[in-house]
């Protein structure tokens, strides 16, 4: 088969894998790697190391530059603010632990030299947007979890690409000292980042100062950005080898965080282009996996997989995410999802050839086999099973959108965040948005009565929309859009004027009369102070949760039986019937399908009670 036909086949398989993955809601990298293996030497033998010749490294390099540019472009500063401390630890201390820990595992289990162990460890620092992006397309997690995965992917790809070259040149091919290693790494990183920023500045000037015809301006913007990617990558490579990745990522990050003309058109173009090059490069590189090298590792290879996936990754995550914002299950999810992607695959292929040229074929085989084993194991197990892992750990909450960042909206957002909800707050006032972000909340600056803003916020997939502004007209319009345009099931609103309550309720909106709510709270403070104090602590020491009676193991049971089956520290406090009537149930009352049971008690006990009867809630 000639080269053109092979390229067409690789692209076709890549696109087909993406379409199939979208339909089945499975990360596309799983299908891409299996498609590559199918056309590689292990199955049909259509692609081998010699197929693309010397051109493969250039094609992969430009493709990776485009992917990282696109990843950097989406890595907005406000996204990095989601968990700045955790991300900073992950890309510094975490990267160092992964590097040195992996090197130690390779040296221990494979009985090889330290310099080769450090080379493999440097390669496996990278996770990358090529594997993280497809996972986040099918797995919904809270924004600070997604921000950590995305930030780690882009930044550690750059770190790995430069570090592995420096390790090879200084420690493997040379006889440099550790200090020389540090100086070389810092120098190359500076070159890449500085050149990328310079190119980004040039692209920005051309797009903002250039005069284009309106009919072709968007097309020119896309082409200029594409040229910027290639110039950033190639120009930096000319200055210092393997710095092009850093330049492309930096250029994307810089352009993504400034006001750029035709921003939406550029994003759509980059997304489409990234899908095409990702499909090509992942299939092409997967086809080069040599299973003989992997089999030669034996049990030692499996021990390295266990060390990286089950020891190093959890240790890095738990050291990096020490603040209270990350729940225990979110930490487990981040520990279980750290697949390796394009950077290790592409660079491992290059340096295996370099080791062969140095007369070290066994080390070349070890390098290729170890890296591809880790890629294959983590993609199949971690990326492929990511949706199931997320569901098992219950880290995929649907989003709750709050429109209005004043005192009411801000307080509500903080309480919902503490309860583990995935909250996004919308406000037109930049000061309110900044205040929310300073408190660790996800916030979007925009008009909540604009359907485009609500769509950007993810209203189509939102679990609930809540309007909390001091303007009833604004709140009513927000609720109308949520109900009619986005078909959100749970919509609630603060109502400032009691006369407006009927207008909200006629839409099926749960209306909270602010004056009545305040009066009720004050009455509780005066007449029921203990209850009032306990209600204020909901989600901390105590909790209240409501479930619908649908499970077969609840229908027909008495309240006394249910109370006996739920954990200590929790009781059935209220019972709501299908007709809307509510009562404090007696022990003899038998539950009917459609009833709603309210559990009251200690936070952990209530949580266990809900999971006992509604395990998927």
N, C-alpha and C positions, 0 to 999 in steps of 0.2 A: 504494500500500500504506500503511495507516495505521500510526501510531507503535507501537502495541501489537504488531502483527504483525511489524514490523521488529525490535523488541526480541526477540521470540520467535525470529525467524530468526537474529539475531546470536548469541543464547545457544545455540541448537541447533547452529549451525556451530562455535561454540567448544567445546562439549562433544564433538561428533563429532570435532573435530580432536584433542582430548586423548585420546580412546579410540583413535583410529587411531595416534597417536604412541606410545602405550603398547604397542600390539600390534607395531608395526614397530621399536620401540626407537630412535626418532628424536626429538630434542627437539621438543616440541609447538609452540614458537614458530614453527617453519617452516611448519606447517600453518595456524596462526592467521593469519599475515600473508598467506598465499595466499588463505585464505578471505575475509579482508577486502578484498583487491584484487578478488576475483571479484564481490563485491556492490557495489563502488564504482563511480565514474563511468567507469573505464577499461574495464569489462567489461559487467556487467548494469545498472549505473546505478541500483541500488535505494537506495543511501545516498549522501548528499552533505553538504556543509558545512551546508546549511540543514535537514537532516533532524531533528536533535535541538535545533536552535535554541540559545538561551542555556543550556539545561539540560545540554548536553554537558560543559562545564567543571566543573560541580558533580558530575555523575556520575563523571567521570574522577577528580576530586580525591578523593572519598570512596573510590573503588575503589583508587586508588594508596595512600591512607592504610591501607586494610585490608591490602594486599599488603606494604607496608613494615612494618606492625605485626607481621604474621606472620613476615616475614624477621627483624626484630629479636628476636622471641620465641624463634626458633630459634638466635640468635647468642649462644650461651652463653660465659661467661668462659673456661671451659676450652678452648673451641674457639679463642678469640682467642689463647690462650697457645701454640697450635701454632706460630705464626710471628709473634710480636709485632713484631719489628724490621722484617720485610719488609712487614707490613701497615701499620705506622706510616709507613714511607717511601712506600708506595703511595698512601696517602690524604692525604699532605702534599706532599712533593717531587714525587711522581708526578702528583698531581692538578694541581699548578702547571705542570709541564712539558707535560702534555696540554692544559691551557687555553691557555697562551701559544704552544705549538707549533702547535696547531690554528688559533689566531688568525693566526699568521704565514702558515700555508699558505693560509688563506682570503684574506687581504689580498694575498698574492703572486700566486695563481693566478686570483683573481676580480676583482682590481683594485677593491676596495671600501675603505671607511673602516675605520680601526682599531677604532672602537667596535662596528661590526657584526661584525668578526672576533672581538673579545672576547666578544660575545654568543653567536655560534655555538660558540666554544671552550668557554664555560661550560656550554652545553647538552650538549656531547659529552664532558664529564668522566664522566658517569654511564654505568655498565654496568647494574646493577640486578638484584634477585632475580627479576624477571619473565623475564629471559632466562638468567640463570645457573642458577636453580633447575631448570628443565627440562633443562638440559645435564647437571647433576650427577645427575639421576635416571636417565640412561641411560649415563653415562660414569663409571666407577669410577677415582678417582685417590687417591693417598695423602692422608692427613688434612690435612697441612700445606698441600697444594696446594688442596684444597677450602676450607680455612679462609680462605686468601687471597682466593679468588674470591668467597666468600660475604660476607666482611667488606668487601671493596672494593665489592661491589654495593650493600649497604645504606648504608654510610657515604657513598660518593661520590654516591649518589642524593640524599641530603640536601644535600651540598655543592653539587651542580649546581642543585638546585631553588631554593636561596637565592641563590647567586651570580648566576644569570642575571637574577633580579629586580633585584638590586642594580646590576648592570651596566646594565640597561635604564634604571632610574630615575635613576642617577647620571651615566652616561656618554652614553646614547643620548637619553633624553628631557630630561636636565638638563645642567648644565655643571659637575658636581662634580669634585673633585680626586681623585687616587689615595688620599690619606689619608682622604677622605670615604668612598671605596669600602670601605676596610678597616674603618672604624668601623661603617658600616652593615651590612656582612656579619657582623662579630662580634656586633653588637647583635641582629640577627635570629636568628642561630644560638643565642645565649643565651636569647632569648625562647622559641624552639621547644623547646630541650632542657629548660629549666626548667619550662615548662608541662607538657611530656610527663611529666617525673619527678613533678610534683605530682599529675597525674591518676593515674599508676601507683600512687602512695602511697594515694590515695583508694580506688582499686579494691581494693588489697591489704587495707586496713582493713575495707572492707565484706565481703570474702570471708572474712577470718580472724576477724573479730569478730561478724559477722552470724549470726543464728540462723535456719537454714532447715530446713524439713521434709526428712527424708532422701529421701523419694520424689521431691522436686522440686529438691533442692539442686544437682545437676549441671546441670539446665536453667537455673536461676537464675545459676549461675556463668558459663555461656556467654553469657547475655543481658547480664549485668553487664559482662563483658569487651568485648562488642560495643559496648555503650553507651560504655564507656571509650574505645574507638577513635574513635568519632564525636565525642565531647566533646573529646578531645585535639586532633583535627584542626580542628574548627569553632571551638573556643575560642581556639586559638592564631591562627587566621586572623583572628579578630576583633581580637586584640591587634596583629598585624602580618601583612600579606599575605605569602602563600607561606611561612609558617613552620609550617603545619599538618603538612607532610610530616615535618619534623624532630621535631615533638611526637609524632606517631604512631610513628615509628621508636624514639624514646627510651622511650615508654611500653611498647612491646613488649619492648625490650631489658631494661628494669628489671623488668617482671613475669616475664620468662623466666628471670631469674637470682635469684629468691627462691623460698622454699617457698610454693607456691600450692595451696590446696585444689582438688581435681579437675583436677590438672595434665594428666593424659592426656586427659580429656574435652575440655578447652579446646584442647589441641593438635589433636585430631581435628577439632573444630569449625572452628578457624582454617584448617586445611589444606583442608577441603571448601569453606569460604567463599572462600578465596583462589583456588581453582581456578575457581569460578564467576565471580568478578569479573574475574580475569585473562582468562578466555575472552571475556567481554563486551568489556572495554576494549581488548584487543589487536585483536580483529576490527573493532571500531568505528573505532579510530584508523587501522588499516591501510586501511580503506575511504576515508579522506580523503587518501590519497597522491595527489598531483597529478603525473602523469608528464610533463606539459608543463613544469612547473617543473624537473623533473629533467633532461629532455632539453635544456632551455635552457642548462644548465651546460656541456654539451659535454665536451671532453677535460679542461677545467679541473676538472670534478667528479671525473673518474677520478683525476686527479693528487692531489686532496685525499684520496680514499679510500686511495690508495697511501701518501701521507704519514702518515696516521693509523694505518693497519693495519700497514704494513710498515716504518715508520721510528719513529714516536713510541711505539707500543705496545711493540715490542721494547726500545727504549731505556729506557723506564720500568721494564719488568720486570727487565732486567739490572742497572739501578741499584738496584732495591729488593731483589732476592734475591741478595745477595752472599755469604750464608753457605753452608757446605758441604752443608747439609741438602737444598738443591734441586739435583737433578741437571741436567746440561746439557739433557736431553730434557724435563724438567719445565719448565725455563725456556722452551724452545721452545714447549711446549704453552700455557703462560700467555701467551706473546707472540702466539700464533695464535688465542687465544680471548678476545676482549674485545668481544662484541657489545653494541650499544646497544639500549635498550628503551623502556619506557613514558614515563619522565620527559622525554627529549628530544622524543618524539612529541607528548605532551600540551602541553608548554610551548611548543614551536615553533608549534603551531597558535594558541595564545593570543597570542604576541608577533608573529606575522605579521599578525594583525588589528590589533594596537596600532600597528605600523609603517604599516599602511594608513591608520589614523586620523591619523597624523602627516604624511600626504601623501608617504610614501616607498614607493610600490608596488614599485619595482624591488628595493629592499632586502628587502621582505617576501617577494617571490618568491625571492630568493636565499637567504634564511634557511630558508624552507620546503623548497625544493628540495635544499639542501645537507644539512640534517638528515635528511630522509627518504631521501636517497640513501645516507647513511652507515648509517642503520638498516637499510634494505633490503639493502645489500651485506653488512654484518656479520652480520645474522641468517641470510641465505641461505648465505653462504660459511663463516662461523665457527661459528654455532650448528648449521646444517644438517650441516656436515661434521665436527663435533666428535668423534663416535665414530671416524670414519676417521682423523682427526688423532691421536687418542689411541692407536689401534692401530698406526699407522705409527711413532709415536715411542715405543711400548711404555711408556706411563706408566699403564697400567691393571692393576696387580698385584692379585690377589685377596688378601684379608686373612688374616694369620696371627694367631691368638688365643693368647696365653700367659696361663695362669691361675697366679698366684703371683708376687708382686712382690718376693721376697727376692733374695739375691745371685745365685742361679742364674738366676732369671727375668729379672732386670734386665740381667745380662750378656748373656744370650741375645738379649733384645730389642734391645740396642744393636748387637750384631753383625749381626743380621738387618736392622736399619735401615740400617747401613752398606752392606749388600749390596743395598739398594734395595727391600726388602720393605715391605709395608704392614702394620705391626704394631700390635696393640692389646693392652695388658697389663691384666689384671683382678686386683684384690686387695681384700679386705675392710678392710684397714688403711688409714685415711686418710693416715697418715704415709708408707707405702710408695707410695701413689698420688701424693702430693705430690712425693716424691723422684723418681719416674719422670718427672713433668711438668717438674721442674726440669732434668732431663737432656735435655729436648726430646722425650720419648716421649709417645705417646698412651696415656692410662690411664683406666680406668673403675673407680670404687669400687663394689664389689658382691660377692656370693657366687657364685663360679664354678660351684658345684654347683646353682644355681638356673637352671632352664631359661629363665625370663623374662629373667634377666640375660644369658645366652648369646644369646638371641634379640635383645636390645637391642644386643649387641656385633656382631651380623651373622653368627652362626654358620651360618645357612642358606646363605650364600654364601661361607663361609670356605674357603680352600685347605687350611689345616691348623689343628689345635688341639693345643696342647702344655701338659701339666700339669707344673708345676715346684714345687709346694708341698712342705714337709717331711713331709706326712702322706699315707701311701700310700692310706688309705681315701678321702680327699678326691680324690686324683689318679685313683683307679679310678672314682669316681662321675662325675668330669668326663669321663673317656674314654668311659664308657658312654653318657652323654648325647650326646656328640659323634657317636658311632657310630650309636646307635639312633634318637635323636630328630631329629638334624640331618643325618645321613647324610654326615658329613665323611669324605672318602676318606683323608686323611693325618692320623693321630692318633699322638702320641708322648707318653711320660711319663718323668719322673724316678722311679726306684724306689729307695726308701731301705733296704728290707730285702730281701736277695737271695731269700728264700723267697717273696716276693710276685711275682716275675717271671712265673711260670707263669700267674697269674691275669690279668695284663695281656695276655700273648701269646695267651691263649685267646680274647680279644676281637678279635684282629687288631691290637693296639696295639703299636707299636714301643717296647719297654721298654729304658730305659737304666739299668742297675744302677750306682748312684752309687759304690759301693765298687770295683767292677771298673773303671769309667771313671777313677776317681782313680788306681788302681794302674797302669792302662795308661799314663796321662799321666806318672806318675812314672818308669815304666820307660823311656819315650821320652826323658825328660830325661836319664836316666843313660846309656842305651845308644845313643840316637840323638839327640843334642843338636841337630844341624843340622836334622833333620827336625822335631823338636819346635818349634824356633824358627820354622821356616817355616810349620808348621801354625797357630801362634798369629798369624801375619800374614795368614792367608787373608782374601781380600776387599780387601786393601790392595795389597801388592806381588805376591802370588801368589794363585792360585785353583784350585779343583777343581770341575768341573761334569760332570754325568752326563746322557746323552741315550739314548733308546731308538732302536734301529735300525728305522726304519719307512720312511724316505725311499728312493725308488727309486735315488737316486744314491749310497746307502751299501750296500745289499744286494748281496752278491757281491763287493765290493771287498776287496782285501787291506789289512792294517794298514799296510804300507809305502806303498801308494798313498794312503791317507787321510793318513798323516803328511806326504806330499809336498804334499798339497792344503791343509793347514791352515797358519796363519801361523807364522812363526818365533817361537820362545819358547814353543811349546806342543807336547805330544806326547800320544799315546794311551797312558795309563799302566796302565789296568786294563780287563779285559773280563769282563763278567758274562753267563752264559748263562741261558736260560729256566729251567733246573732249579735256579738259584740258585748254582751253582758259579762261582768267580772265579779268574782267572789273569792273569799278566802276559803279554800276547800277543807272539808272534813276528811278524816282518814278513810271513811267508807266510800267516798265518791269514786266512781269508776270513770276512767278516761275514755272519751270517744274520739274517733278520727275527726280532725279539724279543730279540736280544742288546742289552746295555747297554754303551755305550762311555763311559769316564771320561777326560776331558781334564784334563791337569795342566800348569801353566805360569804365565806372567805373566798378571796379571788381564786386561789388554786383549786379549792373544792368545787366552786361553781364551774370552772373550766373543765374539770374532770367529769362533772355530772353531764355537761352538755355533750362532751365527746363520748360519754357512755351510751347515750341514746341517739345522738346525731354525729357519728364519727367523721363525717365529711364536712361538717360546718366549720 
